[in-house]
Amino acid sequence: MDKKVEEFVKSCSDCNVFVDKKTKEPIKPHRVPEKCWETVAVDLFGPMPSSKHVVVVQDLASRYPAAKLVTSTKADKVIPALTEIYETYGNPDVQILDNGPPFNSIQMQNFAKTKDIKLQKSPPLHPSSNPVETFMRPLGKAMKTGRHSGIPEKESLKNVLKNYRQTPHPATNLPPAAI
């Protein structure tokens, strides 16, 4: 029965009009940088129940994450968070990001130009190829756990960053804070 339905759908011209024919770009592996903060991956996490989002930056050499809470995903809120992070850790040479609105904005292009940062986009149909996505799962779990336990978002964010930075990473066998 399943086979007959499949064959019917394949031969149905009306059905084929609505088939998603996009082909995904192959995932391109990222080169591991030789020095810390040479290349970073950037993404947004959220929204959270408070309607806030988290700007997340992760160094690809050490896997060290940094993050800031923001009230909006607009470039005028994301860029000051990135500025604060880069003032603490230094400007990267390359910033990998997805194709979301704040990252495609003229403001982001101008920000990168003034900081001498090369913007590198992850493939449009593969947002998961952004290396920072591996940090998003523990971040999400920690934020949910904190909310369930009544811990404020800012404190939950501090806790997950501290714990992640002190835990050996499988790619390096060292804690990100030690590199």
C-alpha positions as a Markdown table, in Angstrom:
| # | Residue | x | y | z |
|---|---|---|---|---|
| 1 | Met | 0.0 | 0.0 | 0.0 |
| 2 | Asp | 2.8 | 2.5 | 1.0 |
| 3 | Lys | 4.6 | 1.7 | -2.3 |
| 4 | Lys | 1.5 | 2.4 | -4.3 |
| 5 | Val | 1.0 | 5.8 | -2.6 |
| 6 | Glu | 4.6 | 6.7 | -3.2 |
| 7 | Glu | 4.3 | 5.8 | -6.9 |
| 8 | Phe | 1.1 | 7.8 | -7.2 |
| 9 | Val | 2.6 | 10.9 | -5.5 |
| 10 | Lys | 5.7 | 10.7 | -7.7 |
| 11 | Ser | 3.6 | 10.5 | -10.9 |
| 12 | Cys | 1.1 | 13.2 | -9.8 |
| 13 | Ser | 2.0 | 16.4 | -11.6 |
| 14 | Asp | -0.1 | 18.5 | -9.2 |
| 15 | Cys | 1.7 | 16.9 | -6.2 |
| 16 | Asn | 5.1 | 17.6 | -7.8 |
| 17 | Val | 4.5 | 21.3 | -8.0 |
| 18 | Phe | 4.8 | 21.6 | -4.3 |
| 19 | Val | 7.8 | 19.3 | -3.7 |
| 20 | Asp | 10.7 | 21.1 | -2.2 |
| 21 | Lys | 13.4 | 20.8 | -4.8 |
| 22 | Lys | 16.1 | 22.7 | -3.0 |
| 23 | Thr | 19.3 | 20.9 | -2.7 |
| 24 | Lys | 21.3 | 21.5 | 0.4 |
| 25 | Glu | 24.8 | 22.8 | 0.0 |
| 26 | Pro | 27.4 | 20.4 | 1.4 |
| 27 | Ile | 28.6 | 21.2 | 4.8 |
| 28 | Lys | 32.1 | 22.6 | 4.6 |
| 29 | Pro | 34.4 | 21.7 | 7.5 |
| 30 | His | 36.0 | 24.7 | 9.3 |
| 31 | Arg | 39.7 | 25.0 | 9.6 |
| 32 | Val | 40.9 | 24.9 | 13.2 |
| 33 | Pro | 42.6 | 28.2 | 13.8 |
| 34 | Glu | 46.2 | 28.3 | 15.1 |
| 35 | Lys | 45.6 | 30.9 | 17.7 |
| 36 | Cys | 42.7 | 31.8 | 20.0 |
| 37 | Trp | 40.2 | 34.4 | 18.9 |
| 38 | Glu | 41.5 | 34.2 | 15.3 |
| 39 | Thr | 38.2 | 32.8 | 14.2 |
| 40 | Val | 34.9 | 32.9 | 16.1 |
| 41 | Ala | 31.4 | 31.6 | 15.4 |
| 42 | Val | 28.5 | 33.9 | 16.3 |
| 43 | Asp | 24.8 | 33.1 | 16.7 |
| 44 | Leu | 21.6 | 34.1 | 18.6 |
| 45 | Phe | 19.8 | 31.9 | 21.1 |
| 46 | Gly | 16.2 | 32.5 | 22.1 |
| 47 | Pro | 13.8 | 34.0 | 22.6 |
| 48 | Met | 13.5 | 33.1 | 26.2 |
| 49 | Pro | 10.3 | 33.6 | 28.2 |
| 50 | Ser | 11.5 | 37.1 | 29.1 |
| 51 | Ser | 11.6 | 37.9 | 25.4 |
| 52 | Lys | 15.4 | 38.3 | 25.7 |
| 53 | His | 17.9 | 36.6 | 23.4 |
| 54 | Val | 21.5 | 35.7 | 23.9 |
| 55 | Val | 24.3 | 36.7 | 21.6 |
| 56 | Val | 26.7 | 33.8 | 21.6 |
| 57 | Val | 30.4 | 34.0 | 20.4 |
| 58 | Gln | 32.6 | 30.9 | 20.5 |
| 59 | Asp | 36.3 | 30.8 | 19.7 |
| 60 | Leu | 37.1 | 27.9 | 17.3 |
| 61 | Ala | 40.6 | 27.2 | 18.6 |
| 62 | Ser | 39.8 | 26.8 | 22.3 |
| 63 | Arg | 36.0 | 26.3 | 22.1 |
| 64 | Tyr | 35.7 | 29.1 | 24.7 |
| 65 | Pro | 32.2 | 30.6 | 24.7 |
| 66 | Ala | 31.2 | 34.2 | 25.5 |
| 67 | Ala | 27.6 | 35.5 | 25.6 |
| 68 | Lys | 25.5 | 38.5 | 26.4 |
| 69 | Leu | 21.8 | 38.9 | 27.0 |
| 70 | Val | 20.1 | 41.3 | 24.6 |
| 71 | Thr | 16.5 | 42.6 | 24.4 |
| 72 | Ser | 16.2 | 42.3 | 20.6 |
| 73 | Thr | 17.8 | 40.5 | 17.7 |
| 74 | Lys | 18.1 | 43.7 | 15.8 |
| 75 | Ala | 21.6 | 44.7 | 14.7 |
| 76 | Asp | 21.5 | 47.8 | 16.9 |
| 77 | Lys | 21.3 | 45.5 | 20.0 |
| 78 | Val | 23.5 | 42.7 | 18.7 |
| 79 | Ile | 26.5 | 44.9 | 17.7 |
| 80 | Pro | 27.0 | 46.5 | 21.1 |
| 81 | Ala | 27.0 | 43.0 | 22.7 |
| 82 | Leu | 29.6 | 41.9 | 20.2 |
| 83 | Thr | 31.6 | 45.1 | 20.8 |
| 84 | Glu | 31.6 | 44.3 | 24.6 |
| 85 | Ile | 32.8 | 40.7 | 24.0 |
| 86 | Tyr | 35.5 | 41.8 | 21.6 |
| 87 | Glu | 36.7 | 44.6 | 23.9 |
| 88 | Thr | 37.2 | 41.8 | 26.5 |
| 89 | Tyr | 38.8 | 39.1 | 24.3 |
| 90 | Gly | 40.1 | 41.0 | 21.3 |
| 91 | Asn | 38.8 | 41.3 | 17.8 |
| 92 | Pro | 38.7 | 38.1 | 15.7 |
| 93 | Asp | 40.1 | 38.0 | 12.2 |
| 94 | Val | 37.1 | 36.0 | 11.0 |
| 95 | Gln | 33.5 | 35.9 | 12.3 |
| 96 | Ile | 31.4 | 33.0 | 11.1 |
| 97 | Leu | 27.6 | 33.6 | 11.2 |
| 98 | Asp | 24.4 | 32.5 | 9.8 |
| 99 | Asn | 22.2 | 34.4 | 7.3 |
| 100 | Gly | 19.8 | 35.9 | 9.9 |
| 101 | Pro | 18.7 | 39.5 | 9.6 |
| 102 | Pro | 21.1 | 41.1 | 12.1 |
| 103 | Phe | 24.0 | 39.4 | 10.5 |
| 104 | Asn | 23.0 | 40.4 | 6.9 |
| 105 | Ser | 22.5 | 44.0 | 7.9 |
| 106 | Ile | 24.5 | 47.0 | 6.6 |
| 107 | Gln | 25.2 | 47.8 | 10.2 |
| 108 | Met | 27.0 | 44.4 | 10.7 |
| 109 | Gln | 29.0 | 44.9 | 7.5 |
| 110 | Asn | 30.1 | 48.4 | 8.7 |
| 111 | Phe | 30.9 | 47.0 | 12.2 |
| 112 | Ala | 33.0 | 44.3 | 10.7 |
| 113 | Lys | 34.8 | 46.7 | 8.4 |
| 114 | Thr | 35.6 | 49.1 | 11.2 |
| 115 | Lys | 37.0 | 46.2 | 13.3 |
| 116 | Asp | 38.8 | 44.7 | 10.3 |
| 117 | Ile | 36.8 | 41.4 | 10.7 |
| 118 | Lys | 36.1 | 39.2 | 7.7 |
| 119 | Leu | 32.5 | 38.0 | 7.7 |
| 120 | Gln | 32.0 | 34.3 | 6.7 |
| 121 | Lys | 28.5 | 33.0 | 6.2 |
| 122 | Ser | 27.5 | 29.5 | 7.0 |
| 123 | Pro | 25.6 | 27.8 | 4.0 |
| 124 | Pro | 22.0 | 29.1 | 3.8 |
| 125 | Leu | 20.4 | 25.7 | 4.1 |
| 126 | His | 22.8 | 24.4 | 6.8 |
| 127 | Pro | 22.5 | 26.7 | 9.8 |
| 128 | Ser | 23.8 | 23.8 | 11.8 |
| 129 | Ser | 27.1 | 24.0 | 10.1 |
| 130 | Asn | 27.8 | 27.1 | 12.2 |
| 131 | Pro | 30.3 | 25.7 | 14.8 |
| 132 | Val | 28.7 | 27.6 | 17.7 |
| 133 | Glu | 25.6 | 25.4 | 17.3 |
| 134 | Thr | 27.3 | 22.7 | 19.4 |
| 135 | Phe | 27.2 | 25.1 | 22.4 |
| 136 | Met | 23.5 | 25.9 | 21.8 |
| 137 | Arg | 22.2 | 22.5 | 23.2 |
| 138 | Pro | 23.9 | 22.8 | 26.6 |
| 139 | Leu | 23.0 | 26.5 | 26.7 |
| 140 | Gly | 19.3 | 25.7 | 26.1 |
| 141 | Lys | 19.3 | 23.0 | 28.7 |
| 142 | Ala | 20.9 | 25.1 | 31.3 |
| 143 | Met | 18.6 | 28.1 | 30.7 |
| 144 | Lys | 15.5 | 25.8 | 30.9 |
| 145 | Thr | 16.8 | 24.1 | 34.1 |
| 146 | Gly | 17.6 | 27.5 | 35.6 |
| 147 | Arg | 14.1 | 28.8 | 34.8 |
| 148 | His | 12.6 | 25.7 | 36.3 |
| 149 | Ser | 14.6 | 26.2 | 39.4 |
| 150 | Gly | 13.8 | 29.9 | 39.7 |
| 151 | Ile | 17.3 | 31.1 | 38.8 |
| 152 | Pro | 17.4 | 34.5 | 37.0 |
| 153 | Glu | 18.4 | 34.3 | 33.3 |
| 154 | Lys | 21.5 | 36.3 | 33.8 |
| 155 | Glu | 22.7 | 34.0 | 36.6 |
| 156 | Ser | 21.9 | 30.9 | 34.6 |
| 157 | Leu | 23.9 | 32.3 | 31.7 |
| 158 | Lys | 26.9 | 32.9 | 34.0 |
| 159 | Asn | 26.6 | 29.4 | 35.4 |
| 160 | Val | 26.5 | 27.6 | 32.0 |
| 161 | Leu | 29.4 | 29.7 | 30.7 |
| 162 | Lys | 31.5 | 28.9 | 33.8 |
| 163 | Asn | 30.7 | 25.2 | 33.7 |
| 164 | Tyr | 31.3 | 24.9 | 29.9 |
| 165 | Arg | 34.6 | 26.8 | 30.1 |
| 166 | Gln | 35.9 | 24.5 | 32.9 |
| 167 | Thr | 34.8 | 21.2 | 31.3 |
| 168 | Pro | 37.3 | 19.4 | 29.0 |
| 169 | His | 36.0 | 19.7 | 25.4 |
| 170 | Pro | 36.1 | 16.4 | 23.4 |
| 171 | Ala | 37.8 | 18.1 | 20.4 |
| 172 | Thr | 40.7 | 19.4 | 22.5 |
| 173 | Asn | 40.7 | 17.2 | 25.6 |
| 174 | Leu | 41.2 | 20.4 | 27.6 |
| 175 | Pro | 38.8 | 22.9 | 29.2 |
| 176 | Pro | 38.3 | 25.9 | 27.0 |
| 177 | Ala | 39.5 | 28.2 | 29.9 |
| 178 | Ala | 42.9 | 26.4 | 29.9 |
| 179 | Ile | 43.7 | 27.1 | 26.3 |
